[in-house]
Amino acid sequence: MPDENIFEKRMKKHRYGLKQPSLTNRTSLKVRFSEVDSMKIVWHGQYIKYFEDGRESFGKQYGIGYWDIYNSGFTAPIVDLACQYKQSLTFGEEAIVETHYIASDAAKIIFEYTIYKSDGITVVATGSTIQVFLNSENELELTNPEFYVEWKKKWDI
């Protein structure tokens, strides 16, 4: 895993000006043949899927997965996504997706991602997503849904 000093320095400069990441999940993946393009590197759009793998792993670990949100009467579509590519992955390589929950008082879920090569040091890509809450009528929720307030309390956020 990355040196904690590197992690701390990186987190001090938070792009949203919000609270520091409070919950983190790490999951590993292995690049499949179907994820590689004609240049023999992972196709750029695949990194977005790796972010989703990170979100799903985070959701399972912390109890805020897609089904948890849905079963509470809401959906959480992505309204903003960013990805910065640093290096390429190739077929057969292993990588680590690190997903950070960024606390916000707003009715949204913010994640930041870092994808590392298997050494846990070499950064392949970084990015972020913002999700909002829609109720069962697909209307935007401007305040935090009760289940989300309770989830934040559970994790002391």
RATAWO-V728577 format. One line per field, one symbol per residue. phi: phi as a letter, one per 30 degrees, with the letter a starting at -180 (. if undefined). psi: psi as a letter, one per 30 degrees, with the letter a starting at -180 (. if undefined). burial: b if it has 9 or more other C-alpha atoms within 8 Angstrom, else e. Layout:
phi = ???
psi = ???
burial = ???
This chain:
phi = .dedddedddddcddcicddecbbbbbcbbdcedcccddibdeeddddddddeddddeeddcibdedddddcjbbbddcbbbbcccbccbeidcbbccccdcdbdddaccbcbbccdddibddcabaabbccccddcicddccddeddeddddechc
psi = llkeeeeeeeffikffgallkfkkkkkllkkleffkafgglkkeffeeeeeeeeeeeeeeeghhleeeeefggllilkfkkkkkkellllkflklkjkkkkjkkflilkkkkkkkllffgejkellallkklkkafghkkkflkleeeeeeeeegh.
burial = eeeeeebeeebeebeeebebbbebbbbeeebeeebbbeeebbbeebbbebbebbbbbbbbeeebbbebbbeeebbbebeebebeeeeebbbebbbbbbbbbbbbeebbbbbbbbbbbbebbebbbbbbbbbbbbbeeeeebeebbeeebebbeeeee
